Amino acid sequence: MASELPAFLDTAILAALVVASGLTLLAGYRVIVGPTTPDRVVALDTIGTNVVAIAVLYALQTGEGLFVTVSLVLAIIGFISTIAAARFITEGDIIE
Amino acid sequence: MTMNTIQAGVVTLLLGVGSFFLLVGTVGLLRLPDVYNRMHATSKATTIGAASLFLAGTVYFGPQGPGLVSLIGIIFLFLTAPTGAHVISRAAQKMGVPFYGDADWPEEALEDD
């Protein structure tokens, strides 16, 4: 099915994949530099959103609808990990 | 399933919008001065960015199967991204992360704790 795509759509998907991958790499700078823990949590959340975007783009590129489900599951995991990290910062403990 | 040109054009447009907002969100994350400003940039921009990529998925796959999952993904992102940003900002306030410049918390917010 991927071969039936118009050429400009193929190029657009590839360009968006390159942009999203590069942005994921750039957000890693904020994870390393910080300076505070909430900064790192925000940066990791952004990386999670970018990976969700990459999964959707991969679904478009290959025509495999399963990868949309993969990205939804990644979004859920990212939300839970953000909540867990924020609780860890405030309470110092996730499960009492 | 063959795609017609209008469908492919709409998908391309949504991909452009989504990539642009992801770019804006990450530039804000890297360039803004404190954690509250960075959160403001990423939570809004990446929500819109990822949501328009999901919408591109809906246009691409049609209204059933994976396209419907994409719509659920949009609803999920719009519910969880503000919640996550709010929880992180509460955590930052309790940690005592200062504002950039001379801004400060109002008195009522501090008395709540």
N, CA and C atoms of all chains as a GROMACS GRO file, in nm:
protein
  627
    1MET      N    1   0.081  -0.119   0.000
    1MET     CA    2   0.000   0.000   0.000
    1MET      C    3   0.086   0.125   0.000
    2ALA      N    4   0.203   0.112   0.063
    2ALA     CA    5   0.289   0.230   0.071
    2ALA      C    6   0.333   0.277  -0.066
    3SER      N    7   0.340   0.183  -0.163
    3SER     CA    8   0.387   0.221  -0.296
    3SER      C    9   0.281   0.299  -0.372
    4GLU      N   10   0.151   0.289  -0.326
    4GLU     CA   11   0.045   0.360  -0.396
    4GLU      C   12   0.034   0.507  -0.355
    5LEU      N   13   0.112   0.547  -0.254
    5LEU     CA   14   0.104   0.685  -0.208
    5LEU      C   15   0.155   0.780  -0.315
    6PRO      N   16   0.095   0.899  -0.326
    6PRO     CA   17   0.152   1.001  -0.415
    6PRO      C   18   0.292   1.039  -0.368
    7ALA      N   19   0.375   1.081  -0.462
    7ALA     CA   20   0.516   1.106  -0.430
    7ALA      C   21   0.531   1.217  -0.326
    8PHE      N   22   0.446   1.324  -0.337
    8PHE     CA   23   0.464   1.435  -0.243
    8PHE      C   24   0.428   1.396  -0.101
    9LEU      N   25   0.329   1.302  -0.086
    9LEU     CA   26   0.294   1.257   0.049
    9LEU      C   27   0.407   1.174   0.109
   10ASP      N   28   0.467   1.089   0.025
   10ASP     CA   29   0.582   1.009   0.070
   10ASP      C   30   0.693   1.100   0.122
   11THR      N   31   0.723   1.205   0.044
   11THR     CA   32   0.828   1.299   0.085
   11THR      C   33   0.791   1.370   0.214
   12ALA      N   34   0.662   1.411   0.226
   12ALA     CA   35   0.618   1.484   0.346
   12ALA      C   36   0.632   1.396   0.469
   13ILE      N   37   0.592   1.268   0.457
   13ILE     CA   38   0.602   1.178   0.573
   13ILE      C   39   0.747   1.161   0.613
   14LEU      N   40   0.835   1.144   0.513
   14LEU     CA   41   0.977   1.126   0.544
   14LEU      C   42   1.034   1.250   0.612
   15ALA      N   43   0.997   1.370   0.560
   15ALA     CA   44   1.046   1.495   0.619
   15ALA      C   45   0.998   1.509   0.763
   16ALA      N   46   0.868   1.477   0.787
   16ALA     CA   47   0.815   1.488   0.923
   16ALA      C   48   0.884   1.390   1.016
   17LEU      N   49   0.917   1.270   0.966
   17LEU     CA   50   0.989   1.172   1.049
   17LEU      C   51   1.127   1.225   1.087
   18VAL      N   52   1.196   1.288   0.989
   18VAL     CA   53   1.330   1.341   1.016
   18VAL      C   54   1.321   1.453   1.121
   19VAL      N   55   1.220   1.543   1.104
   19VAL     CA   56   1.203   1.654   1.200
   19VAL      C   57   1.176   1.600   1.340
   20ALA      N   58   1.081   1.505   1.351
   20ALA     CA   59   1.044   1.453   1.483
   20ALA      C   60   1.162   1.382   1.549
   21SER      N   61   1.241   1.308   1.470
   21SER     CA   62   1.356   1.238   1.528
   21SER      C   63   1.462   1.337   1.576
   22GLY      N   64   1.487   1.441   1.494
   22GLY     CA   65   1.585   1.542   1.535
   22GLY      C   66   1.544   1.615   1.661
   23LEU      N   67   1.411   1.644   1.674
   23LEU     CA   68   1.362   1.715   1.792
   23LEU      C   69   1.374   1.627   1.916
   24THR      N   70   1.352   1.496   1.899
   24THR     CA   71   1.370   1.405   2.012
   24THR      C   72   1.513   1.410   2.063
   25LEU      N   73   1.605   1.415   1.968
   25LEU     CA   74   1.747   1.422   2.004
   25LEU      C   75   1.778   1.553   2.077
   26LEU      N   76   1.721   1.666   2.026
   26LEU     CA   77   1.747   1.797   2.086
   26LEU      C   78   1.690   1.806   2.227
   27ALA      N   79   1.571   1.744   2.249
   27ALA     CA   80   1.512   1.748   2.383
   27ALA      C   81   1.602   1.676   2.483
   28GLY      N   82   1.683   1.582   2.436
   28GLY     CA   83   1.778   1.515   2.524
   28GLY      C   84   1.877   1.611   2.589
   29TYR      N   85   1.903   1.724   2.522
   29TYR     CA   86   1.992   1.825   2.581
   29TYR      C   87   1.935   1.876   2.712
   30ARG      N   88   1.802   1.903   2.715
   30ARG     CA   89   1.741   1.955   2.838
   30ARG      C   90   1.737   1.848   2.946
   31VAL      N   91   1.725   1.720   2.906
   31VAL     CA   92   1.727   1.613   3.006
   31VAL      C   93   1.863   1.609   3.073
   32ILE      N   94   1.972   1.627   2.995
   32ILE     CA   95   2.106   1.615   3.052
   32ILE      C   96   2.141   1.739   3.133
   33VAL      N   97   2.112   1.860   3.077
   33VAL     CA   98   2.157   1.984   3.140
   33VAL      C   99   2.072   2.021   3.261
   34GLY      N  100   1.944   1.990   3.257
   34GLY     CA  101   1.856   2.025   3.370
   34GLY      C  102   1.806   2.166   3.365
   35PRO      N  103   1.830   2.256   3.462
   35PRO     CA  104   1.909   2.235   3.584
   35PRO      C  105   1.831   2.172   3.699
   36THR      N  106   1.696   2.176   3.699
   36THR     CA  107   1.622   2.117   3.811
   36THR      C  108   1.554   1.989   3.766
   37THR      N  109   1.508   1.909   3.864
   37THR     CA  110   1.441   1.783   3.830
   37THR      C  111   1.312   1.804   3.750
   38PRO      N  112   1.224   1.901   3.785
   38PRO     CA  113   1.106   1.922   3.700
   38PRO      C  114   1.140   1.953   3.554
   39ASP      N  115   1.253   2.023   3.530
   39ASP     CA  116   1.297   2.046   3.393
   39ASP      C  117   1.318   1.914   3.320
   40ARG      N  118   1.381   1.821   3.389
   40ARG     CA  119   1.409   1.691   3.327
   40ARG      C  120   1.280   1.615   3.300
   41VAL      N  121   1.185   1.625   3.396
   41VAL     CA  122   1.057   1.555   3.376
   41VAL      C  123   0.984   1.612   3.255
   42VAL      N  124   0.983   1.748   3.243
   42VAL     CA  125   0.918   1.811   3.128
   42VAL      C  126   0.984   1.767   2.999
   43ALA      N  127   1.119   1.761   2.998
   43ALA     CA  128   1.190   1.722   2.876
   43ALA      C  129   1.159   1.577   2.840
   44LEU      N  130   1.153   1.488   2.943
   44LEU     CA  131   1.122   1.348   2.914
   44LEU      C  132   0.979   1.334   2.862
   45ASP      N  133   0.888   1.418   2.915
   45ASP     CA  134   0.750   1.418   2.865
   45ASP      C  135   0.747   1.458   2.718
   46THR      N  136   0.828   1.560   2.684
   46THR     CA  137   0.835   1.604   2.543
   46THR      C  138   0.890   1.493   2.455
   47ILE      N  139   0.993   1.423   2.503
   47ILE     CA  140   1.047   1.311   2.426
   47ILE      C  141   0.938   1.205   2.405
   48GLY      N  142   0.858   1.181   2.511
   48GLY     CA  143   0.749   1.084   2.498
   48GLY      C  144   0.650   1.125   2.391
   49THR      N  145   0.612   1.255   2.390
   49THR     CA  146   0.518   1.302   2.288
   49THR      C  147   0.577   1.288   2.148
   50ASN      N  148   0.708   1.318   2.136
   50ASN     CA  149   0.771   1.305   2.004
   50ASN      C  150   0.775   1.160   1.958
   51VAL      N  151   0.796   1.067   2.050
   51VAL     CA  152   0.797   0.926   2.011
   51VAL      C  153   0.657   0.881   1.968
   52VAL      N  154   0.553   0.934   2.036
   52VAL     CA  155   0.415   0.909   1.993
   52VAL      C  156   0.397   0.956   1.848
   53ALA      N  157   0.448   1.078   1.820
   53ALA     CA  158   0.438   1.132   1.684
   53ALA      C  159   0.512   1.044   1.584
   54ILE      N  160   0.630   0.995   1.623
   54ILE     CA  161   0.707   0.910   1.532
   54ILE      C  162   0.632   0.780   1.503
   55ALA      N  163   0.564   0.724   1.606
   55ALA     CA  164   0.489   0.600   1.583
   55ALA      C  165   0.374   0.624   1.485
   56VAL      N  166   0.303   0.738   1.499
   56VAL     CA  167   0.195   0.770   1.404
   56VAL      C  168   0.252   0.785   1.264
   57LEU      N  169   0.364   0.856   1.251
   57LEU     CA  170   0.423   0.876   1.119
   57LEU      C  171   0.467   0.744   1.057
   58TYR      N  172   0.518   0.653   1.141
   58TYR     CA  173   0.557   0.522   1.089
   58TYR      C  174   0.435   0.444   1.040
   59ALA      N  175   0.323   0.459   1.113
   59ALA     CA  176   0.199   0.395   1.067
   59ALA      C  177   0.157   0.450   0.931
   60LEU      N  178   0.173   0.582   0.911
   60LEU     CA  179   0.138   0.640   0.781
   60LEU      C  180   0.232   0.591   0.673
   61GLN      N  181   0.362   0.581   0.706
   61GLN     CA  182   0.459   0.544   0.603
   61GLN      C  183   0.440   0.401   0.555
   62THR      N  184   0.416   0.309   0.651
   62THR     CA  185   0.405   0.168   0.613
   62THR      C  186   0.262   0.127   0.580
   63GLY      N  187   0.161   0.209   0.623
   63GLY     CA  188   0.022   0.169   0.604
   63GLY      C  189  -0.024   0.065   0.703
   64GLU      N  190   0.057   0.038   0.807
   64GLU     CA  191   0.021  -0.058   0.911
   64GLU      C  192  -0.056   0.015   1.021
   65GLY      N  193  -0.190  -0.010   1.029
   65GLY     CA  194  -0.270   0.058   1.128
   65GLY      C  195  -0.236   0.022   1.271
   66LEU      N  196  -0.167  -0.090   1.290
   66LEU     CA  197  -0.133  -0.135   1.426
   66LEU      C  198  -0.047  -0.033   1.499
   67PHE      N  199   0.036   0.042   1.425
   67PHE     CA  200   0.128   0.134   1.490
   67PHE      C  201   0.056   0.254   1.551
   68VAL      N  202  -0.069   0.283   1.506
   68VAL     CA  203  -0.148   0.387   1.573
   68VAL      C  204  -0.181   0.342   1.715
   69THR      N  205  -0.215   0.213   1.729
   69THR     CA  206  -0.241   0.159   1.863
   69THR      C  207  -0.115   0.165   1.947
   70VAL      N  208   0.000   0.134   1.884
   70VAL     CA  209   0.128   0.144   1.956
   70VAL      C  210   0.147   0.285   2.011
   71SER      N  211   0.116   0.386   1.930
   71SER     CA  212   0.138   0.523   1.975
   71SER      C  213   0.041   0.561   2.087
   72LEU      N  214  -0.083   0.508   2.081
   72LEU     CA  215  -0.178   0.536   2.190
   72LEU      C  216  -0.128   0.477   2.321
   73VAL      N  217  -0.076   0.353   2.315
   73VAL     CA  218  -0.023   0.289   2.436
   73VAL      C  219   0.098   0.367   2.488
   74LEU      N  220   0.183   0.416   2.396
   74LEU     CA  221   0.298   0.496   2.439
   74LEU      C  222   0.253   0.624   2.508
   75ALA      N  223   0.143   0.686   2.458
   75ALA     CA  224   0.092   0.808   2.522
   75ALA      C  225   0.044   0.778   2.663
   76ILE      N  226  -0.023   0.663   2.680
   76ILE     CA  227  -0.072   0.626   2.814
   76ILE      C  228   0.044   0.604   2.909
   77ILE      N  229   0.148   0.532   2.860
   77ILE     CA  230   0.263   0.505   2.946
   77ILE      C  231   0.334   0.636   2.982
   78GLY      N  232   0.343   0.729   2.885
   78GLY     CA  233   0.407   0.857   2.913
   78GLY      C  234   0.333   0.936   3.019
   79PHE      N  235   0.198   0.935   3.014
   79PHE     CA  236   0.119   1.006   3.113
   79PHE      C  237   0.141   0.948   3.252
   80ILE      N  238   0.135   0.813   3.262
   80ILE     CA  239   0.153   0.749   3.392
   80ILE      C  240   0.292   0.778   3.448
   81SER      N  241   0.395   0.776   3.360
   81SER     CA  242   0.530   0.800   3.412
   81SER      C  243   0.548   0.945   3.454
   82THR      N  244   0.480   1.039   3.386
   82THR     CA  245   0.487   1.179   3.430
   82THR      C  246   0.428   1.196   3.568
   83ILE      N  247   0.308   1.136   3.589
   83ILE     CA  248   0.243   1.144   3.721
   83ILE      C  249   0.333   1.081   3.827
   84ALA      N  250   0.392   0.965   3.794
   84ALA     CA  251   0.475   0.895   3.891
   84ALA      C  252   0.598   0.979   3.927
   85ALA      N  253   0.660   1.042   3.826
   85ALA     CA  254   0.779   1.123   3.853
   85ALA      C  255   0.743   1.245   3.938
   86ALA      N  256   0.628   1.309   3.907
   86ALA     CA  257   0.588   1.426   3.986
   86ALA      C  258   0.560   1.388   4.130
   87ARG      N  259   0.495   1.274   4.150
   87ARG     CA  260   0.469   1.226   4.287
   87ARG      C  261   0.599   1.194   4.358
   88PHE      N  262   0.693   1.138   4.284
   88PHE     CA  263   0.823   1.105   4.345
   88PHE      C  264   0.894   1.232   4.391
   89ILE      N  265   0.881   1.340   4.313
   89ILE     CA  266   0.946   1.466   4.352
   89ILE      C  267   0.883   1.520   4.479
   90THR      N  268   0.748   1.523   4.485
   90THR     CA  269   0.684   1.588   4.600
   90THR      C  270   0.686   1.499   4.724
   91GLU      N  271   0.650   1.370   4.710
   91GLU     CA  272   0.636   1.284   4.827
   91GLU      C  273   0.766   1.211   4.859
   92GLY      N  274   0.856   1.200   4.762
   92GLY     CA  275   0.978   1.123   4.782
   92GLY      C  276   0.952   0.973   4.778
   93ASP      N  277   0.832   0.935   4.728
   93ASP     CA  278   0.786   0.798   4.742
   93ASP      C  279   0.667   0.783   4.647
   94ILE      N  280   0.658   0.672   4.574
   94ILE     CA  281   0.546   0.657   4.481
   94ILE      C  282   0.436   0.570   4.541
   95ILE      N  283   0.473   0.453   4.596
   95ILE     CA  284   0.375   0.364   4.659
   95ILE      C  285   0.414   0.348   4.805
   96GLU      N  286   0.325   0.394   4.896
   96GLU     CA  287   0.359   0.383   5.038
   96GLU      C  288   0.338   0.240   5.085
   97MET      N  289  -0.674  -0.023  -0.107
   97MET     CA  290  -0.723   0.114  -0.088
   97MET      C  291  -0.631   0.212  -0.159
   98THR      N  292  -0.685   0.283  -0.254
   98THR     CA  293  -0.604   0.387  -0.318
   98THR      C  294  -0.645   0.523  -0.260
   99MET      N  295  -0.548   0.611  -0.252
   99MET     CA  296  -0.576   0.743  -0.196
   99MET      C  297  -0.599   0.841  -0.309
  100ASN      N  298  -0.702   0.924  -0.294
  100ASN     CA  299  -0.717   1.029  -0.393
  100ASN      C  300  -0.633   1.150  -0.353
  101THR      N  301  -0.622   1.244  -0.447
  101THR     CA  302  -0.527   1.354  -0.428
  101THR      C  303  -0.569   1.448  -0.316
  102ILE      N  304  -0.703   1.468  -0.300
  102ILE     CA  305  -0.749   1.558  -0.194
  102ILE      C  306  -0.711   1.503  -0.058
  103GLN      N  307  -0.735   1.372  -0.040
  103GLN     CA  308  -0.700   1.307   0.087
  103GLN      C  309  -0.551   1.322   0.115
  104ALA      N  310  -0.469   1.295   0.012
  104ALA     CA  311  -0.324   1.305   0.031
  104ALA      C  312  -0.283   1.449   0.062
  105GLY      N  313  -0.350   1.546  -0.001
  105GLY     CA  314  -0.318   1.686   0.026
  105GLY      C  315  -0.350   1.725   0.169
  106VAL      N  316  -0.468   1.678   0.220
  106VAL     CA  317  -0.506   1.711   0.359
  106VAL      C  318  -0.407   1.647   0.456
  107VAL      N  319  -0.368   1.521   0.428
  107VAL     CA  320  -0.272   1.455   0.516
  107VAL      C  321  -0.140   1.532   0.516
  108THR      N  322  -0.095   1.576   0.399
  108THR     CA  323   0.031   1.652   0.391
  108THR      C  324   0.022   1.782   0.470
  109LEU      N  325  -0.093   1.852   0.458
  109LEU     CA  326  -0.113   1.976   0.532
  109LEU      C  327  -0.105   1.952   0.683
  110LEU      N  328  -0.176   1.846   0.730
  110LEU     CA  329  -0.176   1.816   0.873
  110LEU      C  330  -0.037   1.776   0.921
  111LEU      N  331   0.038   1.704   0.836
  111LEU     CA  332   0.175   1.668   0.872
  111LEU      C  333   0.261   1.793   0.889
  112GLY      N  334   0.240   1.892   0.798
  112GLY     CA  335   0.316   2.016   0.809
  112GLY      C  336   0.285   2.090   0.937
  113VAL      N  337   0.153   2.102   0.969
  113VAL     CA  338   0.113   2.172   1.092
  113VAL      C  339   0.169   2.100   1.214
  114GLY      N  340   0.157   1.966   1.216
  114GLY     CA  341   0.205   1.889   1.331
  114GLY      C  342   0.354   1.903   1.352
  115SER      N  343   0.432   1.892   1.244
  115SER     CA  344   0.578   1.905   1.256
  115SER      C  345   0.615   2.044   1.304
  116PHE      N  346   0.544   2.148   1.253
  116PHE     CA  347   0.574   2.285   1.294
  116PHE      C  348   0.553   2.302   1.444
  117PHE      N  349   0.439   2.249   1.497
  117PHE     CA  350   0.413   2.270   1.640
  117PHE      C  351   0.507   2.188   1.726
  118LEU      N  352   0.546   2.068   1.680
  118LEU     CA  353   0.646   1.993   1.755
  118LEU      C  354   0.777   2.071   1.760
  119LEU      N  355   0.812   2.135   1.647
  119LEU     CA  356   0.935   2.215   1.640
  119LEU      C  357   0.928   2.332   1.738
  120VAL      N  358   0.812   2.403   1.739
  120VAL     CA  359   0.796   2.518   1.828
  120VAL      C  360   0.808   2.474   1.974
  121GLY      N  361   0.744   2.360   2.007
  121GLY     CA  362   0.749   2.311   2.145
  121GLY      C  363   0.890   2.282   2.189
  122THR      N  364   0.970   2.217   2.103
  122THR     CA  365   1.105   2.181   2.144
  122THR      C  366   1.196   2.304   2.149
  123VAL      N  367   1.176   2.400   2.057
  123VAL     CA  368   1.253   2.524   2.064
  123VAL      C  369   1.224   2.596   2.195
  124GLY      N  370   1.093   2.599   2.236
  124GLY     CA  371   1.058   2.659   2.363
  124GLY      C  372   1.122   2.587   2.480
  125LEU      N  373   1.125   2.454   2.472
  125LEU     CA  374   1.188   2.375   2.580
  125LEU      C  375   1.335   2.410   2.594
  126LEU      N  376   1.401   2.434   2.482
  126LEU     CA  377   1.545   2.461   2.487
  126LEU      C  378   1.576   2.606   2.521
  127ARG      N  379   1.491   2.702   2.480
  127ARG     CA  380   1.530   2.842   2.484
  127ARG      C  381   1.471   2.920   2.602
  128LEU      N  382   1.355   2.879   2.657
  128LEU     CA  383   1.289   2.961   2.759
  128LEU      C  384   1.362   2.949   2.893
  129PRO      N  385   1.349   3.052   2.981
  129PRO     CA  386   1.440   3.065   3.094
  129PRO      C  387   1.410   2.978   3.216
  130ASP      N  388   1.283   2.945   3.250
  130ASP     CA  389   1.263   2.862   3.369
  130ASP      C  390   1.160   2.752   3.343
  131VAL      N  391   1.143   2.664   3.443
  131VAL     CA  392   1.068   2.541   3.418
  131VAL      C  393   0.922   2.570   3.385
  132TYR      N  394   0.865   2.678   3.446
  132TYR     CA  395   0.724   2.708   3.420
  132TYR      C  396   0.704   2.753   3.276
  133ASN      N  397   0.796   2.838   3.226
  133ASN     CA  398   0.788   2.881   3.087
  133ASN      C  399   0.806   2.764   2.991
  134ARG      N  400   0.901   2.677   3.024
  134ARG     CA  401   0.926   2.561   2.935
  134ARG      C  402   0.804   2.472   2.928
  135MET      N  403   0.740   2.452   3.046
  135MET     CA  404   0.621   2.366   3.049
  135MET      C  405   0.509   2.427   2.966
  136HIS      N  406   0.496   2.560   2.975
  136HIS     CA  407   0.395   2.630   2.895
  136HIS      C  408   0.417   2.602   2.747
  137ALA      N  409   0.543   2.611   2.702
  137ALA     CA  410   0.572   2.589   2.559
  137ALA      C  411   0.543   2.446   2.519
  138THR      N  412   0.595   2.350   2.597
  138THR     CA  413   0.584   2.210   2.551
  138THR      C  414   0.443   2.158   2.562
  139SER      N  415   0.370   2.191   2.672
  139SER     CA  416   0.240   2.127   2.689
  139SER      C  417   0.142   2.174   2.583
  140LYS      N  418   0.146   2.302   2.547
  140LYS     CA  419   0.053   2.348   2.444
  140LYS      C  420   0.098   2.303   2.306
  141ALA      N  421   0.223   2.335   2.271
  141ALA     CA  422   0.266   2.313   2.133
  141ALA      C  423   0.271   2.165   2.098
  142THR      N  424   0.322   2.080   2.189
  142THR     CA  425   0.332   1.939   2.149
  142THR      C  426   0.195   1.872   2.153
  143THR      N  427   0.101   1.924   2.236
  143THR     CA  428  -0.034   1.867   2.230
  143THR      C  429  -0.096   1.891   2.093
  144ILE      N  430  -0.089   2.018   2.046
  144ILE     CA  431  -0.146   2.048   1.915
  144ILE      C  432  -0.070   1.972   1.807
  145GLY      N  433   0.065   1.965   1.820
  145GLY     CA  434   0.145   1.896   1.718
  145GLY      C  435   0.109   1.749   1.707
  146ALA      N  436   0.111   1.678   1.822
  146ALA     CA  437   0.081   1.535   1.818
  146ALA      C  438  -0.065   1.512   1.779
  147ALA      N  439  -0.156   1.605   1.822
  147ALA     CA  440  -0.297   1.587   1.786
  147ALA      C  441  -0.316   1.603   1.637
  148SER      N  442  -0.246   1.696   1.571
  148SER     CA  443  -0.268   1.705   1.426
  148SER      C  444  -0.204   1.588   1.353
  149LEU      N  445  -0.098   1.528   1.409
  149LEU     CA  446  -0.047   1.406   1.346
  149LEU      C  447  -0.148   1.291   1.360
  150PHE      N  448  -0.212   1.282   1.478
  150PHE     CA  449  -0.319   1.181   1.496
  150PHE      C  450  -0.434   1.207   1.398
  151LEU      N  451  -0.467   1.336   1.379
  151LEU     CA  452  -0.575   1.371   1.286
  151LEU      C  453  -0.537   1.331   1.144
  152ALA      N  454  -0.408   1.347   1.109
  152ALA     CA  455  -0.360   1.299   0.979
  152ALA      C  456  -0.381   1.148   0.968
  153GLY      N  457  -0.359   1.076   1.080
  153GLY     CA  458  -0.385   0.932   1.080
  153GLY      C  459  -0.531   0.902   1.053
  154THR      N  460  -0.622   0.982   1.114
  154THR     CA  461  -0.765   0.962   1.091
  154THR      C  462  -0.801   0.983   0.944
  155VAL      N  463  -0.747   1.092   0.884
  155VAL     CA  464  -0.777   1.119   0.743
  155VAL      C  465  -0.721   1.008   0.655
  156TYR      N  466  -0.605   0.957   0.692
  156TYR     CA  467  -0.537   0.856   0.610
  156TYR      C  468  -0.609   0.722   0.615
  157PHE      N  469  -0.645   0.676   0.737
  157PHE     CA  470  -0.700   0.541   0.751
  157PHE      C  471  -0.851   0.536   0.738
  158GLY      N  472  -0.918   0.653   0.735
  158GLY     CA  473  -1.063   0.650   0.725
  158GLY      C  474  -1.128   0.638   0.861
  159PRO      N  475  -1.263   0.640   0.866
  159PRO     CA  476  -1.332   0.651   0.995
  159PRO      C  477  -1.345   0.522   1.073
  160GLN      N  478  -1.288   0.413   1.031
  160GLN     CA  479  -1.297   0.291   1.113
  160GLN      C  480  -1.157   0.234   1.136
  161GLY      N  481  -1.147   0.139   1.231
  161GLY     CA  482  -1.018   0.075   1.259
  161GLY      C  483  -0.917   0.173   1.314
  162PRO      N  484  -0.797   0.179   1.252
  162PRO     CA  485  -0.690   0.265   1.303
  162PRO      C  486  -0.728   0.413   1.307
  163GLY      N  487  -0.816   0.457   1.215
  163GLY     CA  488  -0.857   0.597   1.216
  163GLY      C  489  -0.934   0.633   1.342
  164LEU      N  490  -1.017   0.539   1.389
  164LEU     CA  491  -1.093   0.560   1.512
  164LEU      C  492  -1.000   0.563   1.633
  165VAL      N  493  -0.898   0.475   1.631
  165VAL     CA  494  -0.799   0.476   1.739
  165VAL      C  495  -0.727   0.610   1.744
  166SER      N  496  -0.702   0.670   1.625
  166SER     CA  497  -0.638   0.801   1.621
  166SER      C  498  -0.726   0.906   1.689
  167LEU      N  499  -0.858   0.900   1.665
  167LEU     CA  500  -0.948   0.996   1.730
  167LEU      C  501  -0.944   0.981   1.882
  168ILE      N  502  -0.941   0.853   1.928
  168ILE     CA  503  -0.931   0.829   2.072
  168ILE      C  504  -0.800   0.887   2.125
  169GLY      N  505  -0.692   0.873   2.045
  169GLY     CA  506  -0.564   0.930   2.084
  169GLY      C  507  -0.571   1.081   2.101
  170ILE      N  508  -0.644   1.150   2.012
  170ILE     CA  509  -0.658   1.296   2.025
  170ILE      C  510  -0.726   1.330   2.156
  171ILE      N  511  -0.840   1.261   2.185
  171ILE     CA  512  -0.914   1.289   2.310
  171ILE      C  513  -0.823   1.264   2.430
  172PHE      N  514  -0.750   1.153   2.425
  172PHE     CA  515  -0.661   1.118   2.537
  172PHE      C  516  -0.554   1.226   2.557
  173LEU      N  517  -0.492   1.273   2.448
  173LEU     CA  518  -0.389   1.377   2.459
  173LEU      C  519  -0.446   1.505   2.518
  174PHE      N  520  -0.567   1.545   2.475
  174PHE     CA  521  -0.624   1.669   2.524
  174PHE      C  522  -0.664   1.657   2.671
  175LEU      N  523  -0.691   1.534   2.719
  175LEU     CA  524  -0.721   1.518   2.862
  175LEU      C  525  -0.594   1.513   2.945
  176THR      N  526  -0.491   1.444   2.896
  176THR     CA  527  -0.378   1.414   2.984
  176THR      C  528  -0.267   1.518   2.980
  177ALA      N  529  -0.245   1.585   2.866
  177ALA     CA  530  -0.131   1.677   2.860
  177ALA      C  531  -0.146   1.794   2.959
  178PRO      N  532  -0.264   1.860   2.969
  178PRO     CA  533  -0.276   1.965   3.071
  178PRO      C  534  -0.266   1.911   3.213
  179THR      N  535  -0.324   1.791   3.236
  179THR     CA  536  -0.314   1.732   3.370
  179THR      C  537  -0.170   1.707   3.409
  180GLY      N  538  -0.094   1.649   3.317
  180GLY     CA  539   0.048   1.621   3.346
  180GLY      C  540   0.125   1.748   3.373
  181ALA      N  541   0.102   1.853   3.291
  181ALA     CA  542   0.174   1.979   3.310
  181ALA      C  543   0.138   2.041   3.445
  182HIS      N  544   0.008   2.034   3.482
  182HIS     CA  545  -0.034   2.088   3.611
  182HIS      C  546   0.035   2.015   3.727
  183VAL      N  547   0.042   1.881   3.717
  183VAL     CA  548   0.103   1.804   3.826
  183VAL      C  549   0.252   1.838   3.838
  184ILE      N  550   0.320   1.852   3.723
  184ILE     CA  551   0.462   1.886   3.730
  184ILE      C  552   0.482   2.025   3.788
  185SER      N  553   0.392   2.121   3.752
  185SER     CA  554   0.412   2.256   3.804
  185SER      C  555   0.385   2.261   3.954
  186ARG      N  556   0.287   2.182   4.002
  186ARG     CA  557   0.266   2.172   4.148
  186ARG      C  558   0.391   2.117   4.216
  187ALA      N  559   0.451   2.013   4.153
  187ALA     CA  560   0.572   1.954   4.210
  187ALA      C  561   0.684   2.057   4.214
  188ALA      N  562   0.697   2.137   4.106
  188ALA     CA  563   0.804   2.237   4.101
  188ALA      C  564   0.781   2.343   4.208
  189GLN      N  565   0.652   2.382   4.230
  189GLN     CA  566   0.624   2.482   4.332
  189GLN      C  567   0.658   2.428   4.471
  190LYS      N  568   0.622   2.300   4.498
  190LYS     CA  569   0.651   2.243   4.629
  190LYS      C  570   0.800   2.227   4.652
  191MET      N  571   0.875   2.202   4.539
  191MET     CA  572   1.022   2.195   4.552
  191MET      C  573   1.082   2.331   4.578
  192GLY      N  574   1.006   2.440   4.546
  192GLY     CA  575   1.060   2.574   4.563
  192GLY      C  576   1.143   2.620   4.446
  193VAL      N  577   1.112   2.572   4.323
  193VAL     CA  578   1.182   2.622   4.205
  193VAL      C  579   1.142   2.767   4.182
  194PRO      N  580   1.237   2.861   4.177
  194PRO     CA  581   1.202   3.004   4.166
  194PRO      C  582   1.160   3.040   4.024
  195PHE      N  583   1.087   3.155   4.014
  195PHE     CA  584   1.054   3.210   3.884
  195PHE      C  585   1.174   3.282   3.826
  196TYR      N  586   1.175   3.294   3.692
  196TYR     CA  587   1.274   3.379   3.626
  196TYR      C  588   1.232   3.524   3.644
  197GLY      N  589   1.327   3.613   3.670
  197GLY     CA  590   1.295   3.754   3.687
  197GLY      C  591   1.240   3.781   3.826
  198ASP      N  592   1.156   3.888   3.840
  198ASP     CA  593   1.110   3.926   3.973
  198ASP      C  594   0.967   3.884   4.000
  199ALA      N  595   0.910   3.791   3.921
  199ALA     CA  596   0.776   3.742   3.948
  199ALA      C  597   0.777   3.656   4.074
  200ASP      N  598   0.658   3.643   4.139
  200ASP     CA  599   0.650   3.563   4.260
  200ASP      C  600   0.511   3.502   4.271
  201TRP      N  601   0.496   3.398   4.356
  201TRP     CA  602   0.365   3.339   4.378
  201TRP      C  603   0.278   3.437   4.454
  202PRO      N  604   0.146   3.443   4.422
  202PRO     CA  605   0.056   3.524   4.505
  202PRO      C  606   0.043   3.461   4.644
  203GLU      N  607   0.002   3.544   4.745
  203GLU     CA  608   0.000   3.498   4.884
  203GLU      C  609  -0.092   3.377   4.903
  204GLU      N  610  -0.212   3.377   4.835
  204GLU     CA  611  -0.308   3.269   4.858
  204GLU      C  612  -0.251   3.134   4.820
  205ALA      N  613  -0.173   3.130   4.709
  205ALA     CA  614  -0.118   3.003   4.663
  205ALA      C  615  -0.022   2.946   4.766
  206LEU      N  616   0.050   3.033   4.837
  206LEU     CA  617   0.146   2.984   4.935
  206LEU      C  618   0.076   2.937   5.062
  207GLU      N  619  -0.039   3.001   5.097
  207GLU     CA  620  -0.107   2.964   5.222
  207GLU      C  621  -0.178   2.830   5.210
  208ASP      N  622  -0.203   2.782   5.085
  208ASP     CA  623  -0.275   2.657   5.066
  208ASP      C  624  -0.203   2.537   5.125
  209ASP      N  625  -0.071   2.542   5.126
  209ASP     CA  626   0.003   2.420   5.160
  209ASP      C  627  -0.004   2.386   5.308
   0.00000   0.00000   0.00000
